[in-house]
Amino acid sequence: MAHKGSRARQSAENSIEELAQLAVAAGAHVVGKIVQQLPVPSHDFYVGKGKLEELLALKDSSDFSVLILDDELTPNQQRNLEETINVKVIDRAALILDIFARRARTHEGRLQVELAQHQYLLPRLAGQWRHLERLGGGIGTRGPGESQLETDRRLIRRKIQRLKEQTEAIRKHRALYRQKRQKSGIPVVALVGYTNAGKSTLLNALCQADIYTDDRLFATLDPTTRRLALPDNSVVLVTDTVGFIRKLPPTIISAFRATLEELTEASLLLHVVDLFSPDAPEQCQTVEDILAELGLADRPRITVLNKIDMLLDSSRNWDEQSALDYFSEQGVSADEKTVHISAVKGWGLTGLLERVGESLIMNSAVS
């Protein structure tokens, strides 16, 4: 869904393309994409009447079985779309939650995803009982349906409470662990960035770690911390956390609070940016907005422009120095707050580490 204007439409098309990537990551096969420009979404169907007819025609021609919308739907919008088009309808939030559920490997990660899923489901539970509406009135129809709905709501609320208690226990455990790390006096450097920007690849390159990486959205969810020696022989802890994405469901941010609190300990943030992405500026803004929401807008940071190797002419035999010189000549110049690297090729890492050391010394002197 896009507002009027070419910039808004381009942003919407980028978001839809990302939604398609999310769908593929969840195991779907994309048969079509539709963008509509409306001042506000339709109250009843999210999309306008013309696009609804277009979706019905696409259903006849391609016989798709799932419709995915790029914004969070109301229960009423979801129900109306499902009954009109006769397919399963989900929104971006539900899709992201599904991917998180597939990718969570640790007990902590699974708990956080389950909590987010239940929080997402609770206000939509009435839709699970819409089949009762078709039965008409009469004795034994409305009452039992409402009773079952209230029973399910009560069960989910209890489950949410138990999951919150478990995640709170994890949060307290992490807080104690952070206190021990703080007593050691070792600074923490946290990697943040848009999903698939290359954070885990960078952690592997810097720390000779063996973290799972893949060229897909949300390849890793669980936080990882490794020790790293800087060029001046000082030691830091480098922490990698879940990647961010536009329209990240509030339930995810809430459920992953224990994980994201790892960022609050960081003396320095490395904001890893996929320079190869055509949507890099908007992705950067998404990360900045979420950091502000977490109360980290003023935390010292270095912007790490990653994947510079993908912007180079493949016909030339580039080495590290010639690549870095090229980008400096192009105006993508490094300064005290910006560096350019290729994590996969190891280019620019020495300069990045030197910048990290300088920033930590400067920030320590200021504080």
Beta strands, then each sheet from edge to edge (+ up, - down):
strand 1: 66-69
strand 2: 88-91
strand 3: 188-193
strand 4: 224-229
strand 5: 235-240
strand 6: 268-274
strand 7: 301-306
strand 8: 338-340
sheet 1: 1+ 2+
sheet 2: 4+ 5- 3- 6- 7- 8-
end
